[in-house]
Amino acid sequence: MACELLPSRSSRVCVLIASALAALAAGCQENSPTNSTAPTISIEVATPLKRDDVVPYEYARGTTKAVQSVDLYCRVSGYLKKIGFADGEYVAKDDEEHPQHPLFLIDDAPFKAAFDKAEAEVQVRKANREYRTAELERKKSLPAGAVSKSELDQAIAAKDEADAAVVSAEADREKASLDLKYTKILAPINGRMSKAAISEGNLVVADKTLLSTIVSEEEMYVEFYIDEQTVLNVQQQIREGRIKTGDKKSVPVAIRLGNETGYVHEGQLNFFDNALNSHTGTYLLRAVFPNPKPAVGARLLLPGMSVDVRLAVGMPETSLLVADRAIGSDLDQKYVYVLNDKDQPEKRMVELGTLFDGLRVVKTGLAAGDQVIVVGQQNVVRPNVTIKKKIKKMTDYVASTEEPVGSENAGPSGAKPQAEAQAGNAIEPASGQPKPATTAAKKGE
């Protein structure tokens, strides 16, 4: 009985093993690449936009400063009697000859008393001078020999001393008059007051106690830095005749505020520093901007504001422009993907310039008729894919914010636009593959 069961059981085991091997082979055959269908990816391509009016710009972070700013101190010591302005009030320059509304009034009673005393001393000295003058004339009119030479010399000396005493007394009176005048602190410029730094009743120490600050508002300075490389490039363009030297006011400068998308405020360059800063490798420039009073509300520019600056550093030239989202980064090199004549993707290394009207200038690496992959370039590097392209215009991808300026860590000049920094971060460091394109929904994206 046992001998009959053994062959039957072995047969069943063999059948099971054969079935498992057949199923495994079928599974491997189903997963074979030769039987798979190549995935289809959709991409969007556009030819570079060619413009012949592209102005090369340099971008920087700037700070607004008042054209005039005055710290108010008192020239005499005394107790503060009255404050004649409201904190933050706009005040007009006062007439020193006929002051109407002093900003601060020091208790002037001691100074009036000092002036009255000085005035009385002048009268005393003048009376003594008249007496000494008359005494000298009387001695001169006496017959010869009636007055000795020594007495005559004493009379002359006394008269001269009386003259000098009058001059001294008048100087003391003038000093007392100035001290009395300095008890009224007037507005030296048209501008807006800060808050009062001291309250009424406190002791003010001459030239030491800060009373307040007043700043002008009609115009505003913007100070910014450009790097040494930009200075060298501009100098080279001047030597080549591409930039004409002359009146610095002809150099256009524009700024935008933190809540604006375009450089809508135009000013004029009015100052170049006389040397590069050897520690930072930057060069200080300053521009002046009008700051008119609107019909409603306060003036737009305030001292201490942080603004984005756009400076023209060359003449208009012909350039090719592409969207920032088409640009990838490989370490410190930039590239784009283009379709060749067989609609196959090729990687092109490019040299980039600044943004212009929301598109990036490409200096080298592209031709006018190249089909640049703008959307979907992160998928074209996958093997065994079928590409389905959609042709669009490069202007369809204009950035939502114009010429954004780089991060605060970009140094004093802040010269690199945010869009360029974004393009530089568009590659995953580990894989070297582009990140999926996203719509610029926030400022600087």
C-alpha positions as CSV (number, residue, x, y, z in Angstrom):
1,M,0.0,0.0,0.0
2,A,2.8,2.4,0.9
3,C,4.7,1.7,-2.2
4,E,1.6,2.6,-4.3
5,L,1.0,6.0,-2.6
6,L,4.6,7.3,-3.0
7,P,4.6,7.7,-6.8
8,S,1.2,9.3,-6.8
9,R,2.2,12.0,-4.3
10,S,5.5,12.8,-6.2
11,S,3.5,13.3,-9.4
12,R,1.2,15.8,-7.8
13,V,4.2,17.8,-6.5
14,C,5.8,17.9,-9.9
15,V,2.5,19.1,-11.4
16,L,2.4,22.0,-8.9
17,I,6.0,23.0,-9.5
18,A,5.4,23.0,-13.2
19,S,2.3,25.2,-12.9
20,A,4.2,27.7,-10.7
21,L,7.0,28.0,-13.2
22,A,4.6,28.5,-16.1
23,A,2.8,31.3,-14.2
24,L,6.1,33.0,-13.4
25,A,7.2,32.8,-17.0
26,A,3.9,34.3,-18.1
27,G,4.2,37.2,-15.7
28,C,7.8,38.0,-16.8
29,Q,6.6,37.9,-20.4
30,E,3.8,40.3,-19.7
31,N,6.2,42.8,-18.0
32,S,8.8,42.6,-20.7
33,P,9.7,46.1,-22.2
34,T,9.2,44.8,-25.7
35,N,5.5,44.4,-25.0
36,S,5.0,47.8,-23.1
37,T,3.5,50.9,-24.7
38,A,5.7,54.0,-24.7
39,P,4.1,56.8,-22.6
40,T,3.1,60.1,-24.3
41,I,4.1,63.4,-22.7
42,S,2.7,66.8,-23.6
43,I,5.1,69.7,-23.9
44,E,4.8,73.3,-24.9
45,V,7.4,74.9,-27.2
46,A,8.0,78.5,-28.3
47,T,10.6,80.2,-30.4
48,P,12.7,82.9,-28.7
49,L,11.3,86.4,-28.9
50,K,13.6,88.7,-30.9
51,R,13.6,92.4,-29.8
52,D,15.8,95.2,-31.1
53,D,15.1,97.6,-28.2
54,V,16.4,95.6,-25.3
55,V,18.1,97.9,-22.8
56,P,20.6,96.2,-20.5
57,Y,19.7,96.8,-16.9
58,E,21.4,96.4,-13.6
59,Y,19.2,95.7,-10.6
60,A,20.0,96.5,-7.0
61,R,18.5,97.0,-3.6
62,G,18.3,100.7,-2.5
63,T,17.4,102.7,0.5
64,T,15.6,106.0,0.5
65,K,17.1,109.0,2.3
66,A,15.9,112.5,2.9
67,V,17.5,115.2,0.8
68,Q,17.6,117.3,3.9
69,S,17.5,116.0,7.5
70,V,18.1,118.2,10.5
71,D,18.5,117.1,14.2
72,L,17.2,120.0,16.3
73,Y,19.2,121.1,19.3
74,C,19.0,124.2,21.4
75,R,22.0,126.6,21.6
76,V,21.2,127.7,25.1
77,S,20.5,125.8,28.3
78,G,17.2,126.3,30.1
79,Y,13.8,124.8,30.9
80,L,11.5,123.8,28.0
81,K,8.5,126.1,28.3
82,K,6.4,125.1,25.2
83,I,6.3,122.7,22.2
84,G,4.8,124.4,19.2
85,F,4.0,121.4,16.9
86,A,2.1,118.1,16.9
87,D,4.2,114.9,16.5
88,G,4.5,114.1,12.8
89,E,3.2,117.5,11.7
90,Y,4.4,119.0,8.4
91,V,6.0,122.4,9.1
92,A,7.2,125.3,6.8
93,K,10.6,127.0,7.1
94,D,10.3,129.9,9.5
95,D,11.5,133.4,9.0
96,E,14.3,134.1,11.4
97,E,13.7,137.8,11.2
98,H,10.0,137.5,12.0
99,P,9.4,134.1,13.7
100,Q,5.8,133.2,13.9
101,H,5.6,129.6,15.3
102,P,8.6,128.4,17.1
103,L,8.9,124.6,17.3
104,F,10.3,124.8,20.9
105,L,10.3,127.7,23.3
106,I,12.8,127.8,26.2
107,D,11.9,129.9,29.2
108,D,13.3,133.2,28.2
109,A,13.0,135.2,31.4
110,P,16.7,134.8,32.5
111,F,17.8,135.7,29.0
112,K,15.6,138.9,28.9
113,A,17.1,140.0,32.2
114,A,20.6,139.3,30.8
115,F,19.9,141.3,27.7
116,D,18.5,144.3,29.7
117,K,21.6,144.3,31.9
118,A,23.8,144.2,28.8
119,E,21.8,147.1,27.3
120,A,22.3,149.1,30.4
121,E,26.0,148.4,30.5
122,V,26.2,149.8,26.9
123,Q,24.6,153.0,28.0
124,V,27.0,153.3,30.9
125,R,30.0,152.8,28.7
126,K,28.7,155.3,26.2
127,A,28.2,157.9,28.9
128,N,31.8,157.3,30.1
129,R,33.1,157.6,26.6
130,E,31.3,160.9,26.1
131,Y,32.9,162.2,29.4
132,R,36.4,161.0,28.4
133,T,36.0,162.6,25.0
134,A,35.0,165.9,26.4
135,E,37.8,165.8,29.0
136,L,40.4,165.2,26.3
137,E,39.0,168.1,24.1
138,R,39.1,170.4,27.1
139,K,42.7,169.7,27.9
140,K,43.7,170.1,24.2
141,S,42.0,173.5,24.2
142,L,44.1,174.9,27.1
143,P,47.0,177.2,26.4
144,A,50.4,175.6,25.9
145,G,52.1,174.7,29.1
146,A,48.8,174.6,31.1
147,V,48.7,170.9,30.8
148,S,51.7,168.6,31.0
149,K,52.4,166.0,28.4
150,S,51.9,163.3,30.9
151,E,48.4,164.6,31.7
152,L,47.5,164.9,28.1
153,D,48.7,161.3,27.4
154,Q,46.5,160.1,30.3
155,A,43.5,161.8,28.9
156,I,44.1,160.2,25.4
157,A,44.5,156.8,27.0
158,A,41.3,157.2,29.1
159,K,39.4,158.2,25.9
160,D,40.7,155.1,24.0
161,E,39.8,152.9,27.0
162,A,36.3,154.3,27.0
163,D,35.9,153.6,23.3
164,A,37.0,150.0,23.8
165,A,34.7,149.6,26.7
166,V,31.8,150.6,24.5
167,V,32.7,148.1,21.9
168,S,33.0,145.3,24.6
169,A,29.6,146.3,26.1
170,E,28.0,146.2,22.7
171,A,29.4,142.7,22.0
172,D,28.0,141.5,25.3
173,R,24.7,143.0,24.4
174,E,24.8,141.2,21.0
175,K,25.6,137.9,22.8
176,A,22.7,138.4,25.2
177,S,20.5,139.2,22.2
178,L,21.5,136.0,20.4
179,D,20.9,134.0,23.6
180,L,17.4,135.5,23.8
181,K,16.8,134.7,20.2
182,Y,18.0,131.1,20.6
183,T,15.3,130.4,23.1
184,K,13.0,130.0,20.1
185,I,13.9,127.0,18.0
186,L,12.5,127.5,14.5
187,A,12.0,125.2,11.5
188,P,15.2,125.5,9.4
189,I,13.6,123.7,6.4
190,N,10.3,122.7,5.0
191,G,9.6,119.2,6.2
192,R,7.9,116.7,8.5
193,M,8.6,116.6,12.2
194,S,9.4,113.5,14.1
195,K,8.0,113.2,17.7
196,A,9.3,115.5,20.4
197,A,12.1,113.8,22.2
198,I,11.5,115.7,25.4
199,S,8.4,117.0,27.2
200,E,7.7,120.5,28.5
201,G,9.2,121.4,31.8
202,N,12.4,119.4,31.4
203,L,15.9,121.0,31.4
204,V,17.5,121.4,28.0
205,V,21.3,121.4,27.9
206,A,22.8,123.4,25.1
207,D,24.1,121.4,22.1
208,K,23.5,118.1,23.9
209,T,19.7,117.5,24.4
210,L,18.1,116.3,21.1
211,L,14.7,117.9,20.8
212,S,13.4,116.3,17.6
213,T,14.2,115.7,13.9
214,I,12.8,117.2,10.8
215,V,13.2,115.8,7.2
216,S,12.3,117.2,3.8
217,E,9.8,115.4,1.7
218,E,9.6,117.2,-1.7
219,E,12.4,115.0,-3.1
220,M,14.0,111.8,-2.0
221,Y,17.4,110.3,-2.4
222,V,17.8,106.6,-3.2
223,E,21.3,105.2,-2.5
224,F,22.3,101.8,-3.9
225,Y,25.4,99.8,-4.8
226,I,26.6,98.1,-8.0
227,D,29.3,95.5,-8.1
228,E,32.8,95.9,-9.5
229,Q,32.1,93.7,-12.5
230,T,29.3,96.0,-13.6
231,V,31.5,99.0,-13.2
232,L,34.1,97.3,-15.5
233,N,31.5,96.4,-18.1
234,V,30.2,100.0,-18.2
235,Q,33.7,101.4,-18.6
236,Q,34.3,99.0,-21.5
237,Q,31.1,100.1,-23.2
238,I,32.2,103.7,-22.8
239,R,35.5,102.9,-24.4
240,E,33.7,101.1,-27.3
241,G,31.4,104.1,-27.8
242,R,28.3,102.1,-26.8
243,I,27.6,104.4,-23.9
244,K,28.0,108.1,-24.3
245,T,29.5,109.9,-21.3
246,G,28.3,113.3,-20.3
247,D,25.5,114.6,-18.1
248,K,24.8,111.9,-15.5
249,K,21.2,113.1,-15.4
250,S,20.7,111.4,-18.8
251,V,21.2,108.0,-17.1
252,P,17.7,106.7,-16.4
253,V,17.0,105.2,-13.0
254,A,13.7,103.6,-11.9
255,I,12.5,102.1,-8.7
256,R,9.6,100.1,-7.4
257,L,8.2,99.7,-3.9
258,G,7.5,96.5,-2.1
259,N,3.8,96.4,-3.1
260,E,4.4,97.2,-6.8
261,T,5.1,95.0,-9.8
262,G,6.7,97.5,-12.2
263,Y,9.4,100.1,-12.1
264,V,7.0,103.1,-12.4
265,H,8.9,105.8,-10.5
266,E,11.6,107.5,-12.6
267,G,14.5,109.6,-11.3
268,Q,17.9,110.9,-12.2
269,L,21.3,109.8,-11.2
270,N,23.0,112.7,-9.4
271,F,26.0,111.2,-7.5
272,F,28.8,108.7,-8.1
273,D,31.2,107.9,-5.3
274,N,34.9,108.6,-5.9
275,A,36.2,105.1,-5.2
276,L,35.2,101.5,-4.9
277,N,34.7,100.0,-1.5
278,S,37.6,97.6,-1.3
279,H,35.9,95.5,1.5
280,T,32.7,94.8,-0.4
281,G,33.8,95.4,-4.0
282,T,30.9,97.7,-4.6
283,Y,30.4,101.2,-5.9
284,L,28.0,103.7,-4.3
285,L,25.5,105.6,-6.5
286,R,22.7,107.9,-5.6
287,A,19.6,109.1,-7.6
288,V,17.0,111.7,-6.7
289,F,13.3,111.2,-7.2
290,P,10.4,113.6,-7.1
291,N,8.0,113.0,-4.2
292,P,4.9,115.0,-4.9
293,K,2.0,115.5,-2.5
294,P,-1.0,113.5,-3.6
295,A,-4.5,114.9,-3.4
296,V,-5.4,112.5,-0.7
297,G,-3.0,111.0,1.8
298,A,0.7,111.3,2.5
299,R,3.6,111.4,0.1
300,L,4.6,108.1,-1.3
301,L,8.3,107.9,-0.4
302,L,9.6,108.1,3.2
303,P,13.2,108.0,4.4
304,G,14.5,104.5,5.2
305,M,12.3,102.6,2.8
306,S,13.8,99.6,1.0
307,V,13.2,99.7,-2.8
308,D,14.2,97.8,-5.9
309,V,16.4,99.9,-8.3
310,R,16.7,99.4,-12.0
311,L,19.7,101.2,-13.7
312,A,20.3,101.3,-17.4
313,V,23.9,100.3,-18.1
314,G,24.0,100.3,-21.9
315,M,22.3,101.3,-25.1
316,P,19.3,99.4,-26.7
317,E,20.4,96.3,-28.6
318,T,18.9,93.3,-30.4
319,S,18.5,90.3,-28.2
320,L,16.7,87.0,-27.9
321,L,14.3,86.5,-25.0
322,V,12.9,83.4,-23.4
323,A,10.7,82.7,-20.4
324,D,12.5,82.0,-17.1
325,R,10.5,78.8,-16.6
326,A,12.3,77.3,-19.6
327,I,15.7,77.7,-18.0
328,G,17.3,75.0,-15.9
329,S,20.5,75.0,-13.9
330,D,23.4,72.5,-13.6
331,L,25.6,73.8,-10.8
332,D,26.6,77.3,-12.0
333,Q,25.6,76.7,-15.7
334,K,22.3,77.4,-17.3
335,Y,20.6,75.4,-20.0
336,V,17.4,75.0,-22.0
337,Y,15.9,72.0,-23.9
338,V,15.2,72.5,-27.6
339,L,13.6,70.3,-30.2
340,N,15.9,69.4,-33.2
341,D,14.6,68.9,-36.8
342,K,13.5,65.3,-35.8
343,D,11.5,66.7,-32.8
344,Q,14.0,65.1,-30.4
345,P,15.0,67.1,-27.3
346,E,18.5,68.5,-27.1
347,K,20.2,70.2,-24.1
348,R,21.7,73.6,-24.9
349,M,24.0,75.5,-22.5
350,V,23.2,79.2,-22.6
351,E,24.5,82.5,-21.2
352,L,21.9,84.6,-19.7
353,G,21.4,88.4,-19.3
354,T,18.8,90.4,-17.4
355,L,15.0,90.4,-17.5
356,F,13.3,92.6,-20.0
357,D,9.6,93.0,-20.1
358,G,9.2,89.8,-18.1
359,L,11.4,87.6,-20.3
360,R,15.1,86.6,-19.9
361,V,17.8,87.8,-22.3
362,V,19.8,84.9,-23.7
363,K,23.2,86.1,-24.8
364,T,24.6,82.9,-26.3
365,G,23.4,79.4,-27.0
366,L,20.2,79.9,-29.0
367,A,19.1,80.9,-32.5
368,A,16.0,82.8,-33.4
369,G,14.2,79.8,-34.9
370,D,14.9,77.3,-32.1
371,Q,11.9,75.5,-30.6
372,V,12.5,76.0,-26.9
373,I,10.7,73.6,-24.5
374,V,9.0,75.8,-22.0
375,V,6.5,73.4,-20.3
376,G,7.3,69.7,-19.7
377,Q,11.0,69.8,-20.0
378,Q,11.4,67.8,-16.8
379,N,9.8,64.8,-18.6
380,V,11.7,64.8,-21.9
381,V,14.7,63.3,-20.3
382,R,12.8,60.1,-19.5
383,P,13.6,57.2,-21.8
384,N,11.2,55.6,-24.3
385,V,8.6,58.4,-24.4
386,T,6.5,59.8,-27.2
387,I,6.5,63.6,-27.3
388,K,3.3,65.5,-28.2
389,K,4.2,69.2,-28.6
390,K,2.0,72.3,-28.5
391,I,3.4,75.4,-30.2
392,K,2.9,78.7,-28.3
393,K,4.3,82.2,-28.3
394,M,7.0,83.1,-25.8
395,T,5.0,86.1,-24.8
396,D,2.5,83.7,-23.3
397,Y,4.9,83.1,-20.5
398,V,5.7,86.6,-19.4
399,A,6.5,86.7,-15.8
400,S,3.8,88.1,-13.5
401,T,6.3,90.4,-11.8
402,E,8.8,92.4,-13.7
403,E,12.6,92.3,-12.9
404,P,12.4,91.0,-9.3
405,V,15.5,91.8,-7.2
406,G,17.5,89.1,-5.4
407,S,17.4,88.0,-1.8
408,E,18.7,90.0,1.1
409,N,21.8,87.7,1.2
410,A,22.9,88.8,-2.3
411,G,25.2,91.4,-0.7
412,P,25.1,95.2,-0.8
413,S,24.3,95.5,-4.4
414,G,21.5,92.9,-4.4
415,A,22.3,92.7,-8.1
416,K,20.9,89.3,-9.0
417,P,17.2,89.2,-9.9
418,Q,15.0,86.8,-8.0
419,A,13.9,85.1,-11.2
420,E,17.5,84.2,-11.9
421,A,17.9,82.8,-8.5
422,Q,14.7,80.8,-9.0
423,A,16.1,79.4,-12.3
424,G,19.2,78.5,-10.4
425,N,17.2,76.5,-7.9
426,A,15.0,74.7,-10.5
427,I,17.2,71.6,-10.4
428,E,17.1,68.9,-7.7
429,P,20.8,68.7,-6.4
430,A,20.6,64.9,-6.0
431,S,19.0,63.8,-9.3
432,G,20.0,66.7,-11.6
433,Q,16.5,66.7,-13.0
434,P,14.3,69.8,-13.4
435,K,11.6,70.3,-10.9
436,P,8.0,70.4,-12.2
437,A,7.1,73.8,-13.6
438,T,4.7,75.8,-11.4
439,T,2.6,78.8,-12.1
440,A,4.0,82.1,-10.6
441,A,1.4,82.7,-8.0
442,K,3.4,84.7,-5.6
443,K,5.7,87.7,-6.0
444,G,9.2,86.7,-7.1
445,E,8.1,83.3,-8.4
